[in-house]
């Protein structure tokens, strides 16, 4: 846990100083990408480290105590824009990691659906697991648990998906806007009821959308939320 805290402190500091514009020494070739994606990369890295190193919930609790008591006080003195990390359990970290994988798979101009032949696809399992987790999280956080740390993290994920400047493979809108320039070359996947609003979920890859509709890999396949037309 101590090694993870030290590495987290280093990464938090590097990302915060880069976003603040104090230096570009750490990510000189990827400066703009870090400014946009630094928080996502950091959390994905953190959750991946916890999972790969088999850190259990008791040690995760110690980790967050160290984060709150020692690391955050040092960081916030200089950078109030540092990446905030919610207290999560091991199970919750696994779930959120799947969501971030779902978001980043089709980032930028990568056309990863070209790797799909029939039911074989290098990325489709990750995408399917992430989409399942997204639907499960909507159901979970529409209940009385909506103020939990997990749901706070999930709401942050939704806000990221609504950011039009990030050009990710999945986008979320509060209203159907597929006829506008905002959703040009984006394809409606589903409409999900979340709390008091409807979320319109778009993919930027038409081949992937068609694959989703004809595949078995997501539990939502037979759901009425999958868009009938796009």
N, CA and C of each residue as an Amber inpcrd file, in Angstrom:
protein
   690
   0.8270000  -1.2060000   0.0000000   0.0000000   0.0000000   0.0000000
   0.8610000   1.2560000   0.0000000   1.9640000   1.2340000   0.7510000
   2.8370000   2.4080000   0.8140000   3.4580000   2.7190000  -0.5430000
   3.8620000   1.6740000  -1.2620000   4.4270000   1.8900000  -2.6010000
   3.3840000   2.4950000  -3.5340000   2.1610000   2.0140000  -3.4330000
   1.0870000   2.5380000  -4.2760000   0.8090000   3.9950000  -3.9410000
   0.8360000   4.3390000  -2.6650000   0.6240000   5.7320000  -2.2570000
   1.7300000   6.6330000  -2.7980000   2.9710000   6.1640000  -2.7350000
   4.0840000   6.9670000  -3.2600000   3.9410000   7.1910000  -4.7650000
   3.5980000   6.1360000  -5.4800000   3.4220000   6.2690000  -6.9270000
   2.2330000   7.1580000  -7.2680000   1.1670000   7.0390000  -6.4890000
   0.0030000   7.8860000  -6.7200000   0.3470000   9.3480000  -6.4880000
   1.0860000   9.6310000  -5.4200000   1.4790000  11.0170000  -5.1400000
   2.2730000  11.5920000  -6.3080000   3.2030000  10.8100000  -6.8210000
   4.0150000  11.2620000  -7.9480000   3.1500000  11.5520000  -9.1670000
   2.2390000  10.6550000  -9.4750000   1.3830000  10.8360000 -10.6510000
   0.3890000  11.9760000 -10.4700000  -0.1640000  12.0950000  -9.2660000
  -1.0660000  13.2160000  -8.9800000  -0.3540000  14.5450000  -9.1950000
   0.8600000  14.6320000  -8.6740000   1.6290000  15.8760000  -8.7840000
   1.9470000  16.1920000 -10.2440000   2.3860000  15.1970000 -10.9890000
   2.7410000  15.4180000 -12.3930000   1.5400000  15.8990000 -13.2040000
   0.4000000  15.2510000 -13.0090000  -0.7900000  15.6150000 -13.7800000
  -1.3010000  16.9860000 -13.3750000  -1.3490000  17.2600000 -12.0650000
  -1.8460000  18.5570000 -11.5920000  -0.9690000  19.6990000 -12.0860000
   0.3530000  19.5270000 -12.0310000   1.2580000  20.5870000 -12.4760000
   1.1790000  20.7860000 -13.9820000   0.9570000  19.7100000 -14.7240000
   0.8150000  19.8090000 -16.1770000  -0.4680000  20.5320000 -16.5470000
  -1.5830000  20.1570000 -15.9110000  -2.8640000  20.7980000 -16.1930000
  -2.8230000  22.2760000 -15.8240000  -2.1330000  22.5930000 -14.7390000
  -2.0250000  23.9870000 -14.2910000  -1.1410000  24.8060000 -15.2200000
  -0.3200000  24.1240000 -16.0070000   0.5600000  24.8310000 -16.9330000
   1.8900000  25.2100000 -16.3370000   2.2230000  24.6370000 -15.1760000
   3.4870000  24.9650000 -14.5280000   4.6730000  24.2830000 -15.1930000
   4.4040000  23.1880000 -15.8730000   5.4710000  22.4740000 -16.5600000
   4.8800000  21.5770000 -17.6340000   5.6760000  21.2990000 -18.6400000
   5.2940000  20.2640000 -19.6040000   6.4140000  19.2350000 -19.7310000
   7.2920000  19.2150000 -18.7130000   8.4340000  18.3050000 -18.7430000
   8.0210000  16.8450000 -18.6300000   6.9190000  16.5910000 -17.9390000
   6.5210000  15.2110000 -17.6860000   5.8510000  14.5710000 -18.8940000
   5.0550000  15.3510000 -19.5960000   4.2750000  14.8000000 -20.7110000
   4.4240000  15.6940000 -21.9420000   5.6480000  15.9810000 -22.2980000
   5.9170000  16.9610000 -23.3530000   5.2220000  16.6150000 -24.6620000
   5.2210000  15.3420000 -25.0340000   4.6520000  14.9490000 -26.3230000
   3.1450000  14.7420000 -26.2630000   2.5790000  14.6680000 -25.0690000
   1.1500000  14.3830000 -24.9160000   0.4730000  15.4210000 -24.0330000
   0.9190000  16.6570000 -24.1130000   0.4480000  17.6900000 -23.1950000
  -1.0540000  17.8930000 -23.2810000  -1.5710000  18.0850000 -24.4780000
  -3.0110000  18.3330000 -24.6310000  -3.8340000  17.1240000 -24.2120000
  -3.3210000  15.9510000 -24.5140000  -4.0380000  14.7330000 -24.1370000
  -4.1180000  14.5940000 -22.6200000  -3.0240000  14.9120000 -21.9330000
  -3.0210000  14.8180000 -20.4710000  -3.9620000  15.8470000 -19.8670000
  -4.0160000  17.0320000 -20.4470000  -4.9220000  18.0540000 -19.9280000
  -6.3720000  17.6000000 -20.0210000  -6.6940000  16.8530000 -21.0690000
  -8.0640000  16.3710000 -21.2460000  -8.3230000  15.0720000 -20.4900000
  -7.3530000  14.1640000 -20.5450000  -7.5910000  12.7920000 -20.1170000
  -6.8320000  12.3860000 -18.8660000  -6.0540000  13.2910000 -18.2960000
  -5.1870000  12.9290000 -17.1760000  -5.9130000  12.2530000 -16.0320000
  -7.0760000  12.7980000 -15.6530000  -7.8310000  12.2240000 -14.5460000
  -8.3060000  10.8150000 -14.8370000  -8.7690000  10.5840000 -16.0650000
  -9.2310000   9.2520000 -16.4550000  -8.0660000   8.2650000 -16.4400000
  -6.9390000   8.6740000 -17.0250000  -5.7770000   7.7980000 -17.0540000
  -5.3270000   7.4390000 -15.6410000  -5.3070000   8.4510000 -14.7620000
  -4.8310000   8.2240000 -13.4030000  -5.7180000   7.2260000 -12.6620000
  -7.0230000   7.4220000 -12.7450000  -7.9320000   6.5260000 -12.0270000
  -7.8870000   5.1150000 -12.6100000  -7.8200000   5.0200000 -13.9210000
  -7.7260000   3.6920000 -14.5400000  -6.4540000   2.9950000 -14.0580000
  -5.3590000   3.7310000 -14.0500000  -4.0880000   3.1700000 -13.5720000
  -4.2090000   2.7180000 -12.1200000  -4.7940000   3.5580000 -11.2620000
  -4.9210000   3.2360000  -9.8440000  -5.7460000   1.9740000  -9.6310000
  -6.9130000   1.9180000 -10.2570000  -7.7790000   0.7530000 -10.0670000
  -7.1200000  -0.5050000 -10.6220000  -6.4060000  -0.3590000 -11.7240000
  -5.7000000  -1.4960000 -12.3120000  -4.6160000  -2.0110000 -11.3680000
  -3.9010000  -1.0920000 -10.7100000  -2.8600000  -1.4880000  -9.7570000
  -3.4480000  -2.2350000  -8.5670000  -4.5510000  -1.7360000  -8.0590000
  -5.2070000  -2.3870000  -6.9180000  -5.6420000  -3.7990000  -7.2900000
  -6.2440000  -3.9430000  -8.4610000  -6.7630000  -5.2430000  -8.8910000
  -5.6220000  -6.2220000  -9.1870000  -4.6120000  -5.7670000  -9.9260000
  -3.5100000  -6.6560000 -10.3130000  -2.7010000  -7.1280000  -9.1150000
  -2.5940000  -6.2730000  -8.1000000  -1.7930000  -6.6090000  -6.9230000
  -2.6090000  -7.2520000  -5.8090000  -3.8630000  -7.5910000  -6.1320000
  -4.7250000  -8.3090000  -5.1840000  -4.8190000  -7.6100000  -3.8300000
  -4.9530000  -6.3060000  -3.8610000  -5.1120000  -5.5420000  -2.6230000
  -6.5450000  -5.7050000  -2.1360000  -6.7130000  -6.1900000  -0.9170000
  -8.0580000  -6.4720000  -0.4180000  -8.6870000  -5.2240000   0.1980000
  -9.9420000  -5.3610000   0.6080000 -10.6900000  -4.1910000   1.0760000
 -10.1110000  -3.5900000   2.3490000  -9.5390000  -4.4170000   3.2200000
  -8.9520000  -3.8650000   4.4440000  -7.7520000  -2.9810000   4.1200000
  -6.9360000  -3.3970000   3.1530000  -5.7870000  -2.5840000   2.7520000
  -6.2050000  -1.4070000   1.8770000  -7.3000000  -1.5660000   1.1420000
  -7.8350000  -0.4300000   0.3880000  -8.2750000   0.6670000   1.3500000
  -8.8620000   0.2690000   2.4640000  -9.2640000   1.2440000   3.4830000
  -8.0450000   1.9900000   4.0200000  -6.9490000   1.2580000   4.2740000
  -5.7100000   1.8910000   4.7330000  -5.1540000   2.8280000   3.6620000
  -5.2810000   2.4030000   2.4150000  -4.8170000   3.2440000   1.3090000
  -5.5400000   4.5890000   1.3070000  -6.8540000   4.5590000   1.4320000
  -7.6080000   5.8110000   1.4080000  -7.3320000   6.6650000   2.6460000
  -7.0440000   6.0370000   3.7700000  -6.6480000   6.8070000   4.9510000
  -5.3380000   7.5440000   4.6850000  -4.4000000   6.8510000   4.0500000
  -3.1330000   7.4910000   3.6980000  -3.3200000   8.6070000   2.6910000
  -4.2180000   8.3880000   1.7330000  -4.5030000   9.4100000   0.7250000
  -5.0710000  10.6670000   1.3690000  -6.0550000  10.4880000   2.2500000
  -6.7120000  11.6430000   2.8760000  -5.7990000  12.3540000   3.8780000
  -5.0230000  11.5820000   4.6320000  -4.2570000  12.1630000   5.7390000
  -2.8950000  12.7040000   5.3340000  -2.3150000  12.1680000   4.2740000
  -0.9360000  12.5360000   3.9530000  -0.7490000  13.1160000   2.5520000
  -1.3750000  12.5070000   1.5540000  -1.1250000  12.9380000   0.1790000
  -1.9350000  14.1700000  -0.1930000  -3.2390000  14.1300000   0.0210000
  -4.0830000  15.2630000  -0.3750000  -3.6880000  16.5720000   0.3030000
  -3.3600000  16.5770000   1.6070000  -2.9380000  17.8470000   2.2180000
  -1.7070000  18.4530000   1.5540000  -0.7890000  17.6080000   1.0730000
   0.4080000  18.1170000   0.4020000   0.0790000  18.6670000  -0.9830000
  -0.7550000  17.9350000  -1.7090000  -1.0830000  18.3330000  -3.0770000
  -1.9010000  19.6150000  -3.1010000  -2.9220000  19.7030000  -2.2530000
  -3.8700000  20.8200000  -2.3320000  -3.2450000  22.1520000  -1.9360000
  -2.1200000  22.1340000  -1.2380000  -1.4210000  23.3760000  -0.9050000
  -1.0120000  24.1130000  -2.1700000  -0.6270000  23.3630000  -3.1830000
  -0.1370000  23.9720000  -4.4210000  -1.1220000  23.8660000  -5.5720000
  -1.8960000  22.7940000  -5.5980000  -2.7860000  22.5590000  -6.7390000
  -4.1880000  22.2030000  -6.2520000  -5.1050000  23.1460000  -6.4220000
  -6.4840000  22.8450000  -6.0340000  -7.2210000  22.0850000  -7.1370000
  -6.5440000  21.8810000  -8.2670000  -7.1640000  21.1880000  -9.4000000
  -6.7560000  19.7230000  -9.4680000  -6.2040000  19.2030000  -8.3830000
  -5.7400000  17.8160000  -8.4180000  -6.9200000  16.8610000  -8.6010000
  -6.6390000  15.6800000  -9.1160000  -7.6810000  14.6930000  -9.4000000
  -8.2410000  14.1480000  -8.0900000  -9.5480000  14.3050000  -7.8870000
 -10.1940000  13.8090000  -6.6650000 -10.5660000  12.3380000  -6.8560000
 -10.2690000  11.5360000  -5.8660000 -10.5120000  10.0950000  -5.9360000
 -11.4840000   9.7010000  -4.8360000 -12.5960000   9.1250000  -5.2210000
 -13.6140000   8.7100000  -4.2580000 -13.2260000   7.4090000  -3.5660000
 -13.6160000   7.2850000  -2.2990000 -13.4150000   6.0280000  -1.5750000
 -14.2780000   4.9320000  -2.1930000 -13.6410000   3.8960000  -2.7050000
 -14.3620000   2.7830000  -3.3190000 -13.8780000   1.4580000  -2.7430000
 -14.7210000   0.4540000  -2.8120000 -14.3170000  -0.9020000  -2.4560000
 -13.6500000  -1.5550000  -3.6640000 -13.0830000  -2.7310000  -3.4530000
 -12.4520000  -3.4570000  -4.5530000 -13.4620000  -3.7590000  -5.6480000
 -14.6320000  -4.2210000  -5.2760000 -15.6720000  -4.5300000  -6.2630000
 -16.0630000  -3.2910000  -7.0600000 -16.1690000  -2.1590000  -6.3880000
 -16.5480000  -0.9170000  -7.0680000 -15.4470000  -0.4430000  -8.0060000
 -14.1920000  -0.6270000  -7.6120000 -13.0840000  -0.2620000  -8.4950000
 -13.1190000  -1.0870000  -9.7790000 -13.4210000  -2.3670000  -9.6460000
 -13.5160000  -3.2230000 -10.8350000 -14.6110000  -2.7240000 -11.7710000
 -15.7130000  -2.2880000 -11.1960000 -16.8280000  -1.7970000 -12.0120000
 -16.4700000  -0.4990000 -12.7180000 -15.8950000   0.4490000 -11.9830000
 -15.5440000   1.7420000 -12.5780000 -14.4580000   1.5720000 -13.6320000
 -13.5230000   0.6690000 -13.3950000 -12.4730000   0.4220000 -14.3880000
 -13.0780000  -0.0220000 -15.7160000 -14.1160000  -0.8490000 -15.6500000
 -14.7920000  -1.2900000 -16.8730000 -15.4390000  -0.1120000 -17.5960000
 -15.9770000   0.8330000 -16.8340000 -16.5940000   2.0100000 -17.4550000
 -15.5530000   2.8480000 -18.1860000 -14.4000000   3.0460000 -17.5530000
 -13.3580000   3.8350000 -18.2040000 -12.8120000   3.1200000 -19.4380000
 -12.7530000   1.7880000 -19.3850000 -12.3360000   1.0340000 -20.5730000
 -13.3410000   1.2340000 -21.6950000 -14.6220000   1.1880000 -21.3530000
 -15.6830000   1.4360000 -22.3370000 -15.5010000   2.7980000 -22.9900000
 -15.1430000   3.7860000 -22.2020000 -15.0360000   5.1520000 -22.6970000
 -13.8250000   5.3520000 -23.6020000 -12.7130000   4.7330000 -23.2450000
 -11.4600000   5.0340000 -23.9430000 -11.1820000   4.1470000 -25.1520000
 -11.8840000   3.0170000 -25.2780000 -11.5810000   2.0690000 -26.3630000
 -11.6250000   2.7370000 -27.7310000 -12.6230000   3.5730000 -27.9400000
 -12.7920000   4.1690000 -29.2690000 -12.4920000   5.6590000 -29.2520000
 -11.4620000   6.0220000 -28.4830000 -11.0470000   7.4190000 -28.3950000
 -10.4200000   7.8750000 -29.7060000 -10.5920000   9.1530000 -29.9980000
  -9.9530000   9.7470000 -31.1600000 -10.4380000   9.1480000 -32.4560000
  -9.5270000   8.8820000 -33.3420000  -9.8900000   8.3610000 -34.6590000
  -9.6700000   6.8590000 -34.7770000  -9.3380000   6.2230000 -33.6620000
  -9.1170000   4.7820000 -33.7120000 -10.3900000   4.0770000 -34.1470000
 -10.2550000   3.2230000 -35.1150000 -11.4220000   2.5100000 -35.6340000
 -11.2800000   1.0360000 -35.2760000 -11.3890000   0.7460000 -33.9790000
 -11.0890000  -0.5860000 -33.4960000 -12.1030000  -1.6270000 -33.9170000
 -13.2610000  -1.2040000 -34.3700000 -14.2410000  -2.1950000 -34.8040000
 -13.7780000  -2.9080000 -36.0680000 -12.7690000  -2.3660000 -36.7510000
 -12.2330000  -3.0500000 -37.9230000 -11.5750000  -4.3760000 -37.5430000
 -11.2760000  -4.5440000 -36.2470000 -10.6780000  -5.7940000 -35.7880000
 -11.7070000  -6.9000000 -35.6640000 -12.9910000  -6.5830000 -35.8480000
 -14.0620000  -7.5600000 -35.6590000 -14.2980000  -8.3680000 -36.9320000
 -14.3030000  -9.6650000 -36.7880000 -14.6920000 -10.5600000 -37.8690000
 -15.6860000 -11.5440000 -37.2740000 -16.9110000 -11.4990000 -37.7160000
 -17.9350000 -12.3280000 -37.0920000 -18.0830000 -11.9580000 -35.6340000
 -17.9850000 -12.9610000 -34.7590000 -18.0840000 -12.7090000 -33.3310000
 -16.7160000 -12.5420000 -32.6830000 -15.6760000 -12.4910000 -33.4870000
 -14.3410000 -12.3590000 -32.9390000 -13.8880000 -10.9030000 -33.0290000
 -13.5790000 -10.3270000 -31.9010000 -13.1560000  -8.9310000 -31.9020000
 -12.2050000  -8.7020000 -30.7380000 -11.1160000  -8.0560000 -31.0240000
 -10.1010000  -7.8220000 -30.0020000 -10.6340000  -6.9880000 -28.8520000
 -11.5550000  -6.0900000 -29.1480000 -11.9970000  -5.1300000 -28.1430000
 -13.4180000  -5.3630000 -27.6520000 -14.1670000  -6.2430000 -28.2850000
 -15.5970000  -6.2930000 -28.0480000 -15.9460000  -6.7770000 -26.6520000
 -15.1270000  -7.6670000 -26.0770000 -15.4100000  -8.1340000 -24.7230000
 -15.3090000  -6.9910000 -23.7210000 -14.2730000  -6.1600000 -23.8810000
 -14.1280000  -5.0110000 -22.9880000 -15.3090000  -4.0630000 -23.1400000
 -15.6870000  -3.8420000 -24.3790000 -16.8010000  -2.9350000 -24.6400000
 -18.0930000  -3.4950000 -24.0540000 -18.3220000  -4.7870000 -24.2590000
 -19.5380000  -5.4120000 -23.7480000 -19.6160000  -5.3780000 -22.2380000
 -18.5050000  -5.6790000 -21.5670000 -18.4830000  -5.6350000 -20.1110000
 -18.7300000  -4.2180000 -19.6080000 -18.1240000  -3.2500000 -20.2880000
 -18.3140000  -1.8620000 -19.8810000 -19.7410000  -1.3950000 -20.0740000
 -20.3510000  -1.8060000 -21.1830000 -21.7300000  -1.4080000 -21.4450000
 -22.6780000  -2.0550000 -20.4390000 -22.4320000  -3.3110000 -20.1160000
 -23.2180000  -3.9720000 -19.0710000 -23.0960000  -3.2190000 -17.7510000
 -21.8660000  -2.8560000 -17.4190000 -21.6320000  -2.1630000 -16.1530000
 -22.3080000  -0.8020000 -16.1480000 -22.3320000  -0.1560000 -17.2900000
 -22.9940000   1.1430000 -17.4090000 -24.4860000   1.0140000 -17.1100000
 -25.1360000   0.0170000 -17.7090000 -26.5640000  -0.1920000 -17.4790000
 -26.8180000  -0.5590000 -16.0210000 -25.9710000  -1.4210000 -15.4600000
 -26.1200000  -1.7950000 -14.0510000 -25.9690000  -0.5890000 -13.1340000
 -25.0380000   0.2930000 -13.4750000 -24.8020000   1.4740000 -12.6430000
 -25.9660000   2.4500000 -12.7160000 -26.5690000   2.5620000 -13.8900000
 -27.7650000   3.3960000 -14.0150000 -28.8570000   2.8820000 -13.0830000
 -29.0660000   1.5810000 -13.0880000 -30.0920000   0.9950000 -12.2230000
 -29.7460000   1.1840000 -10.7540000 -28.4960000   0.9670000 -10.4300000
 -28.0610000   1.0900000  -9.0340000 -28.1740000   2.5210000  -8.5330000
 -27.7200000   3.4660000  -9.3220000 -27.6480000   4.8490000  -8.8590000
 -28.9460000   5.6170000  -9.0860000 -29.9450000   4.9570000  -9.6320000
 -31.2750000   5.5600000  -9.7080000 -32.0510000   5.3250000  -8.4170000
 -31.4810000   4.5160000  -7.5340000 -32.1480000   4.1790000  -6.2810000
 -31.6740000   5.1100000  -5.1760000 -31.9090000   4.7010000  -3.9410000
 -31.5220000   5.5120000  -2.7870000 -30.0140000   5.5790000  -2.5940000
 -29.2710000   4.7800000  -3.3570000 -27.8170000   4.7720000  -3.2320000
 -27.1530000   5.8890000  -4.0240000 -27.9530000   6.7830000  -4.5720000
 -27.4340000   7.7690000  -5.5200000 -26.4330000   8.7370000  -4.9070000
 -26.3240000   8.7790000  -3.5800000 -25.3450000   9.6690000  -2.9480000
 -24.1050000   8.9150000  -2.4810000 -23.9910000   7.6470000  -2.8040000
 -22.8350000   6.8630000  -2.3800000 -21.5890000   7.2950000  -3.1410000
 -20.4230000   6.9060000  -2.6350000 -19.1760000   7.2360000  -3.3150000
 -19.1490000   6.6520000  -4.7220000 -19.6630000   5.4330000  -4.8570000
 -19.6880000   4.8230000  -6.1880000 -20.5260000   5.6580000  -7.1420000
 -21.6800000   6.0980000  -6.6920000 -22.5600000   6.8690000  -7.5720000
 -21.9930000   8.2550000  -7.8470000 -21.2470000   8.8060000  -6.8950000
 -20.5440000  10.0590000  -7.1750000 -19.5530000   9.8580000  -8.3150000
 -18.8420000   8.7410000  -8.2570000 -17.8820000   8.4190000  -9.3210000
 -18.6030000   8.1740000 -10.6440000 -19.7260000   7.4910000 -10.5810000
 -20.4970000   7.2170000 -11.7940000 -21.0310000   8.5090000 -12.4030000
 -21.4950000   9.4240000 -11.5700000 -21.9840000  10.7080000 -12.0800000
 -20.8570000  11.5090000 -12.7270000 -19.6500000  11.3940000 -12.1770000
 -18.4990000  12.0400000 -12.8030000 -18.2390000  11.4260000 -14.1790000
 -18.4030000  10.1200000 -14.2750000 -18.2280000   9.4390000 -15.5620000
 -19.2490000   9.9420000 -16.5800000 -20.4900000  10.0910000 -16.1650000
 -21.5210000  10.6080000 -17.0690000 -21.1600000  12.0120000 -17.5370000
 -20.6840000  12.8540000 -16.6160000 -20.2930000  14.2160000 -16.9880000
 -19.1630000  14.2020000 -18.0100000 -18.2210000  13.2760000 -17.8460000
 -17.1290000  13.1510000 -18.8090000 -17.6720000  12.7810000 -20.1850000
 -18.6320000  11.8650000 -20.2070000 -19.2190000  11.4350000 -21.4810000
 -20.0000000  12.5570000 -22.1530000 -20.4090000  13.5510000 -21.3760000
 -21.1460000  14.6830000 -21.9370000 -20.2150000  15.7750000 -22.4610000
 -18.9370000  15.6570000 -22.1750000 -17.9750000  16.6710000 -22.5980000
 -17.7210000  16.5350000 -24.0990000 -18.1580000  17.5150000 -24.8560000
 -18.0690000  17.4490000 -26.3140000 -16.6440000  17.6050000 -26.8310000
 -15.7330000  18.0640000 -25.9620000 -14.3730000  18.3200000 -26.4140000
 -13.4720000  17.0890000 -26.3460000 -13.9650000  15.9990000 -25.7770000
 -13.0860000  14.8610000 -25.5370000 -13.0770000  13.8320000 -26.6600000
 -14.0230000  13.9050000 -27.5760000 -13.9820000  13.0720000 -28.7830000
 -13.7770000  11.5860000 -28.4810000 -14.5410000  11.0810000 -27.5310000
 -14.4230000   9.6650000 -27.1860000 -15.3780000   8.8310000 -28.0210000
 -15.2990000   7.5250000 -27.8320000 -16.1200000   6.6310000 -28.6320000
 -17.5600000   6.5620000 -28.1950000 -17.8500000   7.0000000 -26.9650000
 -19.2180000   6.9990000 -26.4610000 -19.5440000   8.3890000 -25.9270000
 -20.7070000   8.8930000 -26.2730000 -21.1340000  10.2250000 -25.8460000
 -22.5350000  10.1420000 -25.2680000 -22.8190000  11.0310000 -24.3180000
 -24.1320000  11.0580000 -23.6780000 -24.7120000  12.4590000 -23.7910000
 -25.9980000  12.5190000 -24.1220000 -26.7140000  13.7860000 -24.2160000
 -27.9830000  13.6980000 -23.3780000 -28.4300000  14.8490000 -22.9020000
 -29.6530000  14.9040000 -22.0960000 -30.9090000  14.9510000 -22.9450000
 -30.7510000  15.1500000 -24.2330000 -31.9050000  15.2210000 -25.1260000
 -31.5030000  14.6770000 -26.4900000 -32.4560000  14.2360000 -27.2870000
 -32.1140000  13.6790000 -28.6040000 -31.6520000  14.7790000 -29.5470000
 -30.3760000  14.7910000 -29.8560000 -29.8270000  15.8650000 -30.6890000
 -29.1100000  15.3080000 -31.9050000 -29.4870000  14.1070000 -32.3420000
 -28.7250000  13.4830000 -33.4040000 -28.8280000  14.2280000 -34.7350000
 -29.7770000  15.1570000 -34.8510000 -29.8940000  15.9120000 -36.0920000
 -29.0130000  17.1540000 -36.0910000 -28.3550000  17.4340000 -34.9690000
 -27.5260000  18.6260000 -34.8660000 -26.0790000  18.2990000 -35.1920000
 -25.2830000  19.3500000 -35.2870000 -23.8620000  19.1660000 -35.5810000
 -23.1480000  18.4440000 -34.4470000 -23.7030000  18.5320000 -33.2180000
 -23.0740000  17.8860000 -32.0740000 -22.9330000  16.3910000 -32.2720000
 -23.8820000  15.7850000 -32.9190000 -23.8680000  14.3330000 -33.0750000
 -23.5920000  13.9040000 -34.5080000 -22.9700000  14.7590000 -35.2620000
 -22.5800000  14.3930000 -36.6130000 -21.6350000  13.1950000 -36.5510000
 -21.9150000  12.1980000 -37.3690000 -21.1330000  10.9740000 -37.4150000
 -21.1620000  10.2280000 -36.0860000 -22.2390000  10.3980000 -35.3280000
 -22.4640000   9.6160000 -34.1190000 -23.7880000   8.8870000 -34.2760000
 -23.8940000   7.7260000 -33.6350000 -25.0150000   6.8360000 -33.8990000
 -25.6830000   6.4530000 -32.5910000 -26.9960000   6.6460000 -32.5330000
 -27.7490000   6.4080000 -31.3060000 -27.7500000   4.9190000 -30.9520000
 -27.2430000   4.6120000 -29.7700000 -27.2300000   3.2380000 -29.2810000
 -28.4600000   2.9350000 -28.4390000 -28.7450000   3.7910000 -27.4670000
 -29.8660000   3.5170000 -26.5780000 -30.3070000   4.7770000 -25.8600000
 -31.4790000   4.6960000 -25.2760000 -32.0110000   5.7620000 -24.4280000
 -32.2860000   5.1340000 -23.0700000 -31.6250000   5.6530000 -22.0370000
 -31.7490000   5.0870000 -20.7020000 -32.3570000   6.1100000 -19.7500000
 -33.2940000   5.6670000 -18.9470000 -33.8850000   6.5220000 -17.9250000
 -32.9770000   6.5220000 -16.7130000 -32.4890000   7.7050000 -16.3260000
 -31.6060000   7.8100000 -15.1660000 -32.1410000   8.8750000 -14.2290000
 -32.5740000   8.4400000 -13.0510000 -33.1990000   9.3340000 -12.0870000
 -34.3870000  10.0270000 -12.7520000 -34.3390000  11.3230000 -12.9530000
 -35.4990000  12.0100000 -13.5410000 -35.2900000  12.3650000 -15.0020000
 -34.1670000  11.9230000 -15.5940000 -33.8500000  12.3280000 -16.9590000
 -33.6540000  11.1140000 -17.8570000 -33.7240000  11.3770000 -19.1440000
 -33.3660000  10.3690000 -20.1340000 -31.9670000  10.6730000 -20.6490000
 -31.1560000   9.6410000 -20.7530000 -29.8120000   9.7820000 -21.2920000
 -29.7680000   9.1610000 -22.6820000 -29.3650000   9.9540000 -23.6580000
 -29.2610000   9.4830000 -25.0390000 -27.8000000   9.1250000 -25.2950000
 -27.5640000   7.8500000 -25.5500000 -26.2070000   7.3310000 -25.6350000
 -25.8440000   7.0790000 -27.0980000 -24.7620000   7.7030000 -27.5290000
 -24.3190000   7.6040000 -28.9200000 -22.9520000   6.9370000 -29.0010000
 -22.7310000   6.2090000 -30.0910000 -21.4100000   5.6940000 -30.4360000
 -20.8950000   6.4480000 -31.6440000 -19.5820000   6.5420000 -31.7670000
 -19.0260000   7.2320000 -32.9320000 -18.6770000   6.2600000 -34.0550000
 -18.9580000   4.9880000 -33.8420000 -18.5530000   3.9720000 -34.8000000
 -19.7740000   3.1870000 -35.2620000 -20.1650000   3.3480000 -36.5170000
 -21.3650000   2.6890000 -37.0340000 -21.1960000   1.1730000 -37.0930000
 -19.9960000   0.7190000 -37.4240000 -19.7660000  -0.7220000 -37.4840000
 -19.9560000  -1.3570000 -36.1110000 -19.4700000  -0.6690000 -35.0870000
 -19.6450000  -1.1880000 -33.7370000 -21.1140000  -1.2110000 -33.3500000
 -21.8430000  -0.1620000 -33.7030000 -23.2740000  -0.1110000 -33.4000000
 -23.9930000  -1.3070000 -34.0150000 -23.7000000  -1.5900000 -35.2670000
 -24.3360000  -2.7250000 -35.9340000 -23.9280000  -4.0440000 -35.2910000
 -22.6780000  -4.1040000 -34.8580000 -22.2040000  -5.3110000 -34.1920000
 -22.9230000  -5.5140000 -32.8630000 -23.1260000  -4.4200000 -32.1290000
 -23.8340000  -4.4880000 -30.8470000 -25.2260000  -5.0590000 -31.0350000
 -25.8970000  -4.6090000 -32.0780000 -27.2880000  -5.0100000 -32.2940000
 -27.4310000  -6.4790000 -32.6800000 -26.3630000  -7.0670000 -33.1970000
 -26.4720000  -8.4490000 -33.6750000 -25.6830000  -9.4310000 -32.8200000
 -25.0810000  -8.9570000 -31.7310000 -24.2260000  -9.8170000 -30.9190000
 -24.9170000 -10.2700000 -29.6450000 -24.2870000 -11.2620000 -29.0250000
 -24.8250000 -11.8410000 -27.7970000 -24.0890000 -11.3440000 -26.5660000
 -23.0860000 -10.4870000 -26.7380000 -22.1510000 -10.2700000 -25.6550000
 -22.6360000  -9.3270000 -24.5700000 -23.7540000  -8.6070000 -24.7790000
 -24.2420000  -7.7240000 -23.7220000 -25.6160000  -8.1460000 -23.2560000
 -25.8570000  -7.9880000 -21.9880000 -27.1430000  -8.3630000 -21.4070000
 -28.2650000  -7.4910000 -21.9280000 -27.9020000  -6.3280000 -22.4400000
 -28.9140000  -5.3840000 -22.9030000 -29.4030000  -5.6980000 -24.3080000
 -28.8830000  -6.7740000 -24.8950000 -29.2060000  -7.0410000 -26.3030000
 -30.7060000  -7.0760000 -26.5550000 -31.4350000  -7.7300000 -25.6660000
 -32.8720000  -7.8720000 -25.8550000 -33.6710000  -6.7710000 -25.1710000
 -32.9690000  -5.7760000 -24.6700000 -33.6480000  -4.6920000 -23.9650000
 -34.2690000  -3.7220000 -24.9520000 -35.3770000  -3.1360000 -24.5550000
 -36.0280000  -2.1500000 -25.4210000 -35.2400000  -0.8590000 -25.4800000
 -34.2030000  -0.7440000 -24.6190000 -33.4220000   0.4860000 -24.6360000
 -32.4930000   0.5580000 -25.8300000 -32.1450000  -0.5920000 -26.4090000
 -31.2990000  -0.5560000 -27.5960000 -32.0830000   0.0850000 -28.7300000
 -31.4800000   1.0930000 -29.3270000 -32.1850000   1.8590000 -30.3480000
 -32.5560000   0.9700000 -31.5210000 -33.7860000   1.0780000 -31.9400000
 -34.2480000   0.2730000 -33.0710000 -33.6960000   0.8040000 -34.3760000
 -33.5540000   2.1020000 -34.4470000 -32.9990000   2.7120000 -35.6550000
 -32.0000000   3.7660000 -35.2570000 -31.1020000   4.0860000 -36.1500000
 -30.1120000   5.1080000 -35.8730000 -29.8370000   5.8710000 -37.1540000
